[in-house]
Amino acid sequence: MREEIVDIERELMLIGRYKELASSAAPPSERRLERGSSYILLSRLEAEGPMSIGQLAQAFSLDTSTVNRQTAVLLRDGLAERIPDPEGGMARKLRITEEGLRRVSGEREYRLRGLATVLKDWSPEELAAFARGLAHFNASIEH
């Protein structure tokens, strides 16, 4: 295995560790989303508008049963709701609720504050290069 790939895997593992530490350090008064998948799904619904379970599964390359379980949490917590397809299709769609919008916005702000703290000493050039690298990495995952 290429040494650079080994280095990248180690760094990604450490990012995961940081994420866990940051989550546990949140003040109890901050009502965080319980699952990372909730934030990801809600963010997609916020950006794309109503989507079916199948569309969400396809967007994230997941099995529909997995997305069904994950969206059940959103529905139970009132963060998303089922609606008829606005375009007249047969499948019902999921739409983010006002509470879902409020919670995803709060989660995003919490994450942005954490990143701003960690990256406070980085130059604009370093930040831009890191953002480009992450975007390229994520594009590679999706293809």
C-alpha positions as CSV (number, residue, x, y, z in Angstrom):
1,M,0.0,0.0,0.0
2,R,1.3,3.5,-0.8
3,E,2.6,5.3,2.2
4,E,0.5,8.4,1.3
5,I,-2.7,6.3,1.5
6,V,-1.7,5.0,4.9
7,D,-1.0,8.6,6.0
8,I,-4.4,9.7,4.7
9,E,-6.2,6.8,6.5
10,R,-4.5,7.8,9.8
11,E,-5.5,11.4,9.4
12,L,-9.1,10.5,8.6
13,M,-9.2,8.3,11.7
14,L,-8.0,11.3,13.8
15,I,-10.7,13.5,12.2
16,G,-13.3,10.9,13.3
17,R,-11.8,11.0,16.8
18,Y,-11.9,14.8,16.9
19,K,-15.6,14.6,15.8
20,E,-16.4,12.3,18.7
21,L,-14.6,14.4,21.2
22,A,-16.3,17.6,20.0
23,S,-19.7,15.9,20.2
24,S,-19.1,14.9,23.8
25,A,-17.9,18.4,24.7
26,A,-21.1,20.1,23.7
27,P,-22.8,21.9,26.6
28,P,-26.0,20.1,27.7
29,S,-28.0,23.2,26.9
30,E,-27.2,22.8,23.2
31,R,-29.8,20.5,21.7
32,R,-27.7,18.6,19.1
33,L,-28.9,16.2,16.5
34,E,-28.5,12.7,17.9
35,R,-27.0,11.1,14.8
36,G,-24.7,12.3,12.1
37,S,-26.9,10.7,9.6
38,S,-29.7,13.0,10.7
39,Y,-27.6,16.0,10.0
40,I,-26.6,14.7,6.6
41,L,-30.2,13.7,5.5
42,L,-31.7,17.0,6.8
43,S,-29.0,19.0,5.1
44,R,-29.8,17.3,1.8
45,L,-33.6,17.9,2.2
46,E,-32.8,21.5,3.1
47,A,-30.7,22.0,-0.1
48,E,-32.8,19.8,-2.6
49,G,-36.3,20.1,-1.3
50,P,-38.6,17.2,-0.8
51,M,-37.2,13.8,-1.8
52,S,-38.4,10.2,-1.7
53,I,-36.7,7.5,0.3
54,G,-35.4,6.1,-3.0
55,Q,-34.0,9.4,-4.1
56,L,-32.2,9.8,-0.8
57,A,-30.8,6.3,-1.0
58,Q,-29.5,7.0,-4.5
59,A,-28.0,10.3,-3.5
60,F,-26.0,8.6,-0.7
61,S,-25.4,5.2,-2.4
62,L,-27.2,3.5,0.4
63,D,-29.8,0.7,0.6
64,T,-33.4,1.9,0.8
65,S,-33.9,-0.1,4.1
66,T,-31.0,1.8,5.7
67,V,-32.4,5.2,4.6
68,N,-35.9,4.1,5.7
69,R,-34.5,3.4,9.3
70,Q,-32.6,6.7,9.3
71,T,-35.6,8.7,8.1
72,A,-37.9,7.0,10.7
73,V,-35.9,8.8,13.3
74,L,-36.4,12.2,11.6
75,L,-40.2,11.5,11.3
76,R,-40.5,10.4,14.9
77,D,-38.6,13.5,16.2
78,G,-40.7,15.9,14.0
79,L,-37.7,17.0,12.0
80,A,-39.2,15.8,8.7
81,E,-42.6,15.0,7.4
82,R,-44.1,12.9,4.7
83,I,-46.0,14.8,2.0
84,P,-47.5,13.9,-1.4
85,D,-45.1,14.3,-4.3
86,P,-45.4,18.0,-5.3
87,E,-44.8,16.9,-8.9
88,G,-47.7,14.5,-8.8
89,G,-45.7,11.2,-8.6
90,M,-46.9,8.2,-6.7
91,A,-44.1,8.1,-4.1
92,R,-44.5,10.2,-1.0
93,K,-41.7,12.5,-0.3
94,L,-40.0,13.7,2.8
95,R,-39.8,17.4,3.6
96,I,-37.8,19.1,6.3
97,T,-40.0,20.7,9.0
98,E,-39.5,24.1,10.6
99,E,-38.1,22.3,13.7
100,G,-35.8,20.3,11.4
101,L,-34.6,23.6,9.8
102,R,-34.0,25.0,13.2
103,R,-32.1,22.0,14.4
104,V,-30.0,21.6,11.3
105,S,-29.1,25.3,11.4
106,G,-28.1,24.9,15.1
107,E,-26.0,21.9,14.3
108,R,-24.3,23.7,11.4
109,E,-23.5,26.7,13.6
110,Y,-22.0,24.4,16.3
111,R,-19.8,22.6,13.7
112,L,-18.7,25.9,12.1
113,R,-17.7,27.3,15.5
114,G,-15.7,24.2,16.2
115,L,-13.9,24.3,12.8
116,A,-13.3,28.1,13.2
117,T,-11.6,27.4,16.5
118,V,-9.4,24.6,15.1
119,L,-8.5,26.5,12.0
120,K,-8.1,29.9,13.5
121,D,-4.3,30.1,12.7
122,W,-4.6,28.9,9.1
123,S,-4.0,31.3,6.3
124,P,-6.7,31.9,3.6
125,E,-4.5,30.0,1.2
126,E,-4.2,27.0,3.5
127,L,-8.0,27.0,4.1
128,A,-8.7,27.3,0.3
129,A,-6.3,24.4,-0.5
130,F,-7.8,22.2,2.3
131,A,-11.3,23.0,1.0
132,R,-10.3,22.1,-2.6
133,G,-8.7,18.9,-1.4
134,L,-11.8,17.8,0.6
135,A,-14.1,18.7,-2.3
136,H,-12.0,16.6,-4.6
137,F,-11.9,13.7,-2.1
138,N,-15.7,13.8,-1.7
139,A,-16.2,14.0,-5.5
140,S,-14.1,10.8,-5.8
141,I,-16.2,9.1,-3.2
142,E,-19.4,9.9,-5.1
143,H,-18.1,8.6,-8.4
